[in-house]
Amino acid sequence: DERRALHYRSIITLEAAPKRVREEVLKTCNKWKHLDRPCVEEEVRADQLECWLEEGIPALQHGLGLRRGPRSRDLQVLLRQNLCM
């Protein structure tokens, strides 16, 4: 199924990401809470992984192309990820 393939692709690319980024992206209800409904771990994880594919990976690739320190690069990636969520 398409959602399962998306999940698998997200996890594979996330494993190659810097540790700081990977740990933040994999947080679920302890970081992300919907104001209008209860937090469901699976839904939050799916949303996070979708944002990772749409925003996180391109931001990381862009950051790797720049001559920035790892902390600066990771913060830019996480900012894009947070905006997506």
KALIN-V659698 format. One record per residue. OMEGA is omega in whole degrees, 0 to 359 (NA if undefined). NEAR is the number of other ideal C-beta (glycine too) atoms within 8 Angstrom. D_FIRST is the distance of its C-alpha to the first C-alpha in whole Angstrom. Layout:
omega,near,d_first
OMEGA,NEAR,D_FIRST
OMEGA,NEAR,D_FIRST
This chain:
omega,near,d_first
187,4,0
181,5,4
179,7,6
178,7,6
177,8,6
179,11,9
181,10,10
180,8,11
179,9,13
181,12,14
180,9,16
181,8,17
180,11,19
179,13,20
180,7,22
182,5,24
175,12,25
185,8,29
182,6,29
180,10,30
182,14,27
182,11,25
180,8,26
182,10,27
183,14,23
176,9,22
180,9,24
187,11,23
177,9,25
177,4,28
187,6,28
177,11,26
176,5,27
181,7,27
187,3,30
180,3,29
178,4,27
180,4,26
176,11,24
186,7,21
184,8,20
179,6,16
180,8,17
179,12,19
179,10,17
178,10,14
180,10,17
182,15,19
176,14,16
177,10,15
178,12,19
180,14,19
185,11,17
187,8,19
186,11,22
182,17,23
178,9,22
179,9,24
178,13,27
179,12,27
177,8,27
180,9,30
178,13,32
179,7,32
180,5,34
178,7,36
178,2,39
174,8,39
182,5,39
180,8,36
179,7,36
179,9,37
182,14,34
179,12,31
177,8,33
179,12,32
182,14,28
175,12,28
178,9,30
179,12,27
180,17,25
179,7,27
179,7,28
182,9,24
NA,8,24
